[in-house]
Amino acid sequence: QVQLVESGGGAVQAGGSLRLSCAASTSIFGFLVMGWYRQAPGRQRELAAIITPGGSTQYDKSVKGRFTISRDNYESTVQLQMTGLKLEDTAGYYCDAKDMRSVSSNYWGQGTQVTVSS
């Protein structure tokens, strides 16, 4: 129904930038609330940013002002532009999709690693 593939992770020095992309294979992208979550070793997965089909966004306070989430409803993609990266941003980053029409629907990508070094 919904397949998500992330790309764009990698290693970067503190203060640098990365752009993550998530491509969705689905016919219902227009109904999906898209999100980027992250999980550091030994920690729970946490929300970084979400974007609704209409483009409304929310950010965790830890990334607000540094990360920007965007989506292209024609290409069925969602991006996460990350700037001012910090050591604590090191984590696996996961693309998430939730169908607005169904509270139980939730889809995950396989994740992409972001490593920030000093």
N, C-alpha and C positions, 0 to 999 in steps of 0.2 A: 504494500500500500504506500508506504513512505520509506524511501531509502536515502540515507544521508551520508555524504562523503566529505570529510574535512581535508584541507590542505593548507600549506603555508607555515606550518610550525618550523622550529629550528632553534639554533643557538644564537644568542645576541648578547652584547655587553650591556651592562646597566646604563640606562639613559637612552638606549636605542629604540628602534621601532620594528614591529612586525605586523603583517596583515594576514589574518586567517580568512579562509573562505570555506563555505559549506554549500555543496551542490545537492539539491533535493530532486530525487526522481519520483515525481508524483503528479497527479492531475488535480490535487486539492491544495496546492501551495497557497492559494488565496484565502484559505480558511485556517492556515497554520500560524500560530504564535511561535516565533522562532527564538531560540535562546542559545547563549553560550554559557556553559558551565565549566568549572575547572576543579581539578582534584590534585592536591599536592600529596606526596607520600605520607602515609600515616594520618591523613586528614579526610574528612568527609567531603563529598562533592558539593560545591557551592555555586550559587548563581553569580555570574559576572554581569550579564546584560540580557535583556529581552527586547523584542520588537514585535508589535502587532501587525496584522495585515495592512492596517491603515498608516503604519509608520510611527506610532507612538512608542516611545522607548522608556526603559527603566534601567538604572545601573545600581550595582552595589556601591556603597560609599567608598570602598577600597579602590575602585577603578574609575569613579566618576571624575570627569575632567581630563582623564588620560586615555580612556578607551572610547571608541565610537562604533556603535553597531548600526548597520544599514542593510537594506534588502533590495533586491531587484525582482519584482513580481513577474516580470516577463521571462527572465532567465531562470527563475526559481533558485536564486542563490541568496545567501546572507553572508555578510562580511563582518569581521571584527578588526578594526584598525586600532592597534595598540601603540601608544607612544609613551615616552618617559618610563620605560620598563624598569622595574625594580627586582631585586633578588627574590623577593617574596611573590613575584608573579610566576615564578617557576612552577609548572604544573602541567598535567595533561589537560588539554582543552577539548571539550565535547560539545558538539552541536546537538540541539534538542528541538523537537517539534511537537507541538500540542495542537490537536484539532479543536478549534473553538466550539464545535458542535457536540463534542463528546468529552465529558470530564475524565473518562478513563483512558483516553488515547494518549500515548506518549511514545515517541520514537527517538532513538539515539544513534549518533554516528559512532565510528570506531575510535575517534579521538586523534589528536595530534599533539605532540610534545613541544612545549616551549621551555627553553632553559636560558635563564638570565644569569650571567656571570659578572663578577666584579673586575 
